[in-house]
Structures are given as C-alpha cells and as structure tokens.
Amino acid sequence: MGMVYQKIHACLNDCILYKNEFEEMHNYPWCGVSQYTVKDDDECSSDESTKKGLPTKVLWYLLIIPRFKCMFANANDAKEARNLRLGLDNNGMNPYVSLSTPHSLWPCCLSGPRQPENDIDVYPSPLIEDLTKLWDEGVAVFDGYRNETFKLRAMLFCTINDFPTYENLNGYSVKGHRACLVNEADTSYVQLKHGRKIVCT
C-alpha cells in the first residue's frame, strides 16, 4: 500500500525488541534465547548475517509520522485541522479471509500463529516513541493546501479494545471482585454457588 514500515527483531519469548539499548545484542540475557535461528556450521557462509540465520520473530511497524506527512502533503486532506487526535484499536484480527487459519495480526503488525498475550506491552514501544515525539516536540510537516511548513502535534485520544486486551496492555485485572474498571472496589458482584464464577451485576 506504499506505507513506510520498519522491521524490528523481537525476542522469541516477547521479552524485548532488539532496538535502542538492546540493538547490538544477539540474545537477551534474561531468557537466554537467541535472536536468530542457529544454523549448522557446514551450512554457514562467509557472510556474518547469513551465519546468524533468520530472526526468530519480527515486528513489522507501520510508521505513523511518514503517513501523516503524506496525508498533509495532499491538498484535499490538508484542509482539515492540523492537530490530530488519534484512536488506537488494540484488538487482534485475522488478516486472511479464512477463519480456519491459525494466523492473526496484532497491534503494531505482529503477525503469527500465536498472540503475544501478557507480553503484548513490549510491541507498542515504537508507536509510543512516535506518539511521545508528536506530543512533546511536534514534527515539521508540509501543508499542501496552504503551501507552507508547520509543526504537527498529535495526541492519543482513546483506545479501543476488549477486556482481555485491556488487562494485557494496562495490567488491570478484569476478573474477580474488582472486574469493573469504573467502580473498582465498589463493583457489585455475585459469586455463583455451583459454577464458582463471579458475575458483575
């Protein structure tokens, strides 16, 4: 679709992304898992990158700042307000038509047969960096409608997600006696006598 993307290697166990202070590491010391699939010595070539093998997991991040720059470069799109208020959908989706496929697509374009589950908070970090830059500093963007450059700022206005994703991203339990994120300690609940389930009322 012509969108600018960045491929970032990730720990197989979802511990870290190999960027910033971890960029030069080949394995994360905490879990000890290699960043690359290890090849046999007789299959290795003289190329150092080939010796490492393929990365075990890759995050495909669709960069938002170049996308916004393209949007404002279009004279018709640039008629809108300059400062952006963004909504972020955190739910996974099936990128293929068939519902029988084990593949799914998750926030920040992590594609694979297994969702990141509780460690999903590792993957939005490139997006958070871009959002922080857009909020704190702003970005110089050309306005195709007014034919001038301005400083674009943006804020994350809301997130859209189901309760399990809310729990994984924010660390708030959506189970038990305080399942309601609005009422918290004042949540009205009933514990089922035979099913041992808690139902919020």
N, C-alpha and C positions, 0 to 999 in steps of 0.2 A: 504493500500500500504506500510505499515511499516514506514510511515513518523511520526516523533515526532510532536505532537501537544499540544497546551495549550488552555484550556477553560477559558475564561475571561468573567466575568459577565459585562453586559453593561446596562446603563440607558435605560429605555423603550423609552424615548424621544431623545436618541442619544446625551445626554449632556456630558457624561463621560464614561470611562471604570473604573471599580472598581479595580484599581491596584495602586501601588505606594502610594501616599498620600491619595488616596480615598479607599484603600483596606479594612479598618475597618468600613467604612460607610455602613449603611443599606438603606439609601435613600439619594439622592442628594438634599441639602438644597435649591438649586435654583428653581428646579421644584417641589420638594416635593414628587415625585413618588417613591414608594418602589422598592427596588432591587428584591424583591421576591413577588410571588403571595401569598396573605394573605389567610390563612386557618381559618375556623371556630374553636372556642375553643374546641368544642366537638370532632373534628377530629384530634386534636393535640396529639402527643405522647410526651414522656419524652425527646426524642432526640431533642436537640436545633435546629439542621439543618432541621429536619422534620417540626418543628413548623414554621420555616420561609417560608416553601413552596418551590416551584420550582423557579428558577431565571426567571425573565420576558423576558430577552434577553441575549443570549450568543454569544460571538465571538469565533470562532474556529481558532486559529492562528497556521499555519504550520511553525514551527521554521526553519529558514534557516541555522543557524550555524551547528546544528547536521546533516543537509542534506549535507552541504559542507564537513563536516568531513567524512561522509560515501563515498562521491564521491572521495575524495583524498585517502581514505584507499584502494580503488580498484586500483590495479597496472596499469591497462589499462587506466583508467580515469586520473590517476595522471601523465601520460606522458605529458599532456597539461600544458600550462603556469600556474604558481602558483597564480598570482594576477588576480582577477576576475573583469570583467566589466559587470554589470548587466543591464538588461532591465526590466521594470516593466509595465505590462499590467493592466490598471485601469478600463477596461470595464467589465460590468456585463455579466453574461452568464446564460443560462438555464441548470442546471445540469442534467435535465431529458430529455429524447428523445422527449416527447410530448410537443409541443409548446403551448398547451392549459392550461398547469399547471400554477398556479399563482406563483410558487416558482422561485426564482432566486438566483444566487450565485454572491457575490460581493467581491471586494478586501479584502484580509485577511480572507476570508472564513466566511463572514456574510451571513447566509442563511435564507431566509424567503420570505413571500409574498409581503413585502414592502421594497423598496430600501431606503437607508439612506438619499438620496437626498442631501440637502445642508449641512448636518451634517456628511457627509461621512469622513471628515478630522479627526474625532475622532478615527476611526478604524485603520488607518495605524500606530498609535503610537508605538505598539510593534515592527513592522517592522523597523520603523525609529530608534528605540533604538538599534536594532541589526546592522543596516547599519552604524550607528554612531560608534558603537564599532569596527566594521570591518574597518572603515576608520581611526579612531583616534588611537586605541590601537593595533588592529590586534588580531588574535586568534591563539593559538598553535594548529597545526593540524599535524597529522602523514601522511607522504607521503609513500604510499605503493609501489611506483615504485623505489624510491631512498632509501627506508627503513630508513628514518630519520624524525625528527620532525622539522617543520618550522613555521614561523609566517605568517599566511594568512591575506591578506588585500583585500578589495573589495570596489568598488565604483559603485554608481548608474549612469550609462552612459546615459540612456534615459528613457522616459516614453512613453507608447502607449495608447492613449485614444481618444474618440470622443470629440467634442466641449462641449456638456453639462457636461461631466465628468471633462474636463479641467476647466470649470467655477467653478464647485463644489469644486474641490481639491485646486485650486490655487487662487480662489477669483477674477479671471479676467472675466469681463463681455464679453461674446461672442455675445452680441446683441447690436443693436443701431449703432451710428455713428462711434464707435471705435471697431467694432467687430473683425477686423483683428489684431491678436496678434503680427504680424510683423510690420505692418505700423502704428498701433495705431492711433494717431491724424491725420495722413496723409492718412487714409483709404479713398478710393474712393467709394462712395455710391450713390444710387438713392432711393428716397422715393416714393413708388408707390402712384399714385394720388388717386385711389379709395380703394385700399386694406389697406392703411396706414402701409404697411410693408416697411422695409428698406432692400434693396438688395445691397450687396457689389459687386462692379464691378472690 
